[in-house]
Every structure is written in C-alpha cells, then in structure tokens.
C-alpha cells in the first residue's frame, strides 16, 4: 500500500519540479553574470588578500540589511496612511 503512495508523492514532486523549471525558464538571465566579466581578470590570490583587509561581505550584508529595513519602514508607512492610522 505504501509503495503506490510513495510513487504518487514522487510523481507530484517531479511535476512540481517540471512546472517550476518551466516558470524559471521564462525569466530573463541574471544581470550578475554580465558583471562578472571584469572579475575574471583579477588574480584570485590578490582578491583574497583584498577581501581579508576589507570585509566586503560584511559591507554588503550591512547595506542589504539597511536597505531592507528602510523598505519595510516605507511600506508600513504607506499602508498606515491608506488605512489612516497615522496623520
């Protein structure tokens, strides 16, 4: 009894994967692949030293957190104004 149930679950998961792949195929290519062309000329060893001296990942994380917080704030402000919760 459990074999056919497992088969149905596997078929459903496979179907969801096919649908998601079809939807993702409709999206345009990532713009970040184009910007990586300048990065290919940088020597990896020197870039590792640079990232050790300047924590680029921490800066990017901080900027993303800041922009996310600002976006959430402004979205809440717009919603509150729509419902006239604030003046």
Helices and strands as residue ranges (DSSP letters): H 2-26, H 32-35, G 39-41, H 44-53, H 56-82
